[in-house]
């Protein structure tokens, strides 16, 4: 009889521990936080999304970045669960280079690249041996060079998806093109005749899109330049919490805030 009582007592204790553990796990799941990596200029947009999601019991912590080198690495390392800074083309180039599986879970906006200058009023004002700075990452350098080509300043080898300065086949003005970290292009304006700057870098540097001396045209070929919310792998596309975050982003409220903070430099890409 004593042995039976001991067995019952042991089972009761085990069940109690199991119940406490289950409650603990449930509480943790309910209060879990999704860390989202963003560029600093996107802060106001995401703070509003953060506030709206909290009412749906979805807590997100914003982790700010100022360059393009670290957000995907942070995603791979598990320091963040989502990031929102890159285009489809940038993501594809990253995956190819790093043999990675980063996956888009939702579209955000399309922001054309723009040329800025403190010295000239148009790209057509560039003279012999003129200086131009472009971002040096695989995706955005190609876009910048294609912008120069579209204005008749250079010619690129055909069939190259992400061209670099080594793919320039004709450069009649002998332009001196500097490849810089994207974050440095806006800061280079006093040292070059023209700087071709990514939309979010320009916004972070407080450059007014109205002051741009040239703008990348948006058209049917702009699909690779759409910015996305990205996760670490394809299976994350089915994550219900991530879907809620994407849904919260793709709203009229976000579109309204984009007009306010991006000053007309971007267009929604989820429509």
N, C-alpha and C positions, 0 to 999 in steps of 0.2 A: 504493500500500500504506500509506504514511504517512497519507494522507487517511482511509483506512478505519479505521485505528487511532484517529485523532482522533475520528471519528464514534462509534465503539464506546465510547471513554472518556467522551465527552460524554453519551451515553445512560446509561452506568453511573452517572455523577454525578447526572444528573437523577432516575434511579430511586431512588438513595440518598436524595436530598433529599425525594422524594415519600413514601418509606417512613417517613422520620423524621417528616415532617409528619403522616402518617396515624397513626403511633404517638402523636404528641403530641395529636392530636385525640381519639384513643381514650382516652388517659389523662385528658384534660380531661373527657370525657363521663362517665367512670367516677367521677371525683371531684367532679363538678358538685354545687353546693349549691342547694337550693331555699329561698329566703327566705320565711318565713311571718310575716305581721303578726298580732299577737295583742294582746288587752288584758292589762294587767299581772296581773290577778287570775287569768288562765288559765295562768299560767306553769308551775305545778306539773304540771298536766295535760299540757301540751305537752312539757315536759321528759321525761316518761315516754315519750311517743310518739316523741320524738326519739331516745331511747336504744334503743327497740325497733327503729326503722327503720334505725339504724346497722348492725344485724346483717344487714339486707337490702341493704346497700350504698346506702342512700338517706340522704344527709346533708341535714339541714334546719337552717337558722339562724333562730333566733327573734328577731323585731324587735318590741319592745314599744311600745305606744301607750297613751295615757291619755285620749284623747278620740275622738269619732266623726268629726272633720272631716278627719283626715289619712290613715287607712288606705286608703281607696279612691283617693285622689290618688296615694299611693305605689304602688299597684297600676298605675294608669294610666301613671305615670312610669317603670315598670320597676324601681323601687327594691326591690320585693318581687314574688314570683310568685303568692303566695296570701295571703289574709287570712281570719281567723276571728274575727268580732266582730259581724256584722250579721244582722238578720232578713231574711226574704224581702221583707217589706214595705218595710223600709229600703232594700234593694238596688233594688227596683223604683222607689221614689221618687227615688233617686239617679240611676238610669239615665234616667228621664224628664226630670229637671231638667238633667242634664249631657249628654244625648244620648249616653249611654255604653252599653257592651255587657258590663258586669260580669255574670258568670254563676255560679250555684251549681253546685259539683261534688260536694257531699255535705252531708247534714244532720248537725248536731251535737246541740244540745239545745234544749229549750223552757224559758225562764225567765220566769215571770209577772212583771209589774210589781207593785210594792208601794207602799203609802203608809206613810210613817214620820212620827213626830212626837215632839217632846220636851215637848209641851204638852197633847195630848189623847189619849184612849184609843181613840177610834173616829172615823171620818169623820162619823158622825151627831152628833158633839159640836161640829162647826163651827157658829159663830154668825154673826150678821149682820156683814158686812164682814170676814169671816175671810180670812186670807191663805194661799194655796196656791201652791206652785211646781211647774212641770211642765217636762219637756224641750222644747226649742224646735225640734227637727228634725221634718221633715214626717211621718215615720212614728210616732215615739214620742209626739209631742204628742197625736196623735189617740187613741192607746191610753190616755194619761193622762186625757184629757177623757172618754173613754167609760167609764173607771173611775168618774169622778165622776158621770156620767149614770146608770150602773148602780146607784149608791147614792142616786139621787133628788135629787141636789144641783143639777144643771143639766139643761137639755135642749138637744140639738143639732139643727141642721137635718138633715132626712132626705136620704139619697142622697149624702152627702158621704163620700168614701173616707178621706181623711186630714184630718179637721177641725182647725181652729185655734180660738183664742179668738174669732175673728171669725165663727165659725159657731155660736156659742152663741145660741140663740133664747130661752132663759129662764134666769134666774139670780136666783131669789127671795131668796137670802141676800146678793145683791150681793157675791159672793166676789171678792176681789182676786187674780186669777190671774197669776202672774209666769212668763213664758217665759224659761227659762235654758238655757244650754248644758248638755247632759245631765250632764257631769262636775261641774257646779256644784250640781245639785239636792240631793245628799247634804250638801253644805256649807252649804246654806241653811236647815237645820232650826232654827237658833236665831233666824232672822229671819221665819219663817212658822209658821203653825199646823200645816200638814201639807205634806210634800214627797212627790211621787210620783216614784219612782226606778227606773231600769232595773236589772235583776238584776245585771249585771256591775259597774255603777257602785256599787251597794249593797255588793257583795262587796269591791270595792277599798277602800271606805270602812269596811270591817269592821262593817257593819250586820248584825245577826243577823236572819234572816228570821222568827224566832219573835217578834221585837219589832214586826213590821209591824202596823199598825192596820187594814189592809185589803189583800186580795190579788186580783189579776185572775183571774177564773175561766178554767180551761182546758176547752175543749170542741171541738165540731166546727168552730167558726169560728176556731180558733186557728192554723190552717195558715199564715197570713201571718206569724205571730210566731215561727216556727221559725228558730233560728239556723243559719247555713250556713258552710261553707268555700267561699270564692269565688275565682274566677280572672278574668283580664282579658277573655276572650272565649269564645264558644260552642265554638270549636274546642278549647279547653283541656279540655273534658269528656272528650276521647279520649286525653289525655296519660297514659301508663302509669304514670309516676312519681307524678302527682297521684292516680291511682286507688289506688296503694299507700298513700299518705298518708291518704286517706279511709278505706280498709280498716283501717288501724292505729288510727284514731280510733274507729271503730264496733265496739268490742270490749267484752267483759265487764270487762276490766281498766280501761278508761276509765270505764265505768259505776261501778265500785267506787271509783275516785278521785274521780269527781264527787260521790258521796255523802259522801266524806271532806272534800273541800275546799269544796264548795258548800253543805254542811250542809242538804241536803234542799230547796234553793231551786230546783233544776232537775230536769227529767226527760229521759232520752234521747229523741231525736227521730228515730232511724233505725229504730225498730222498727215 
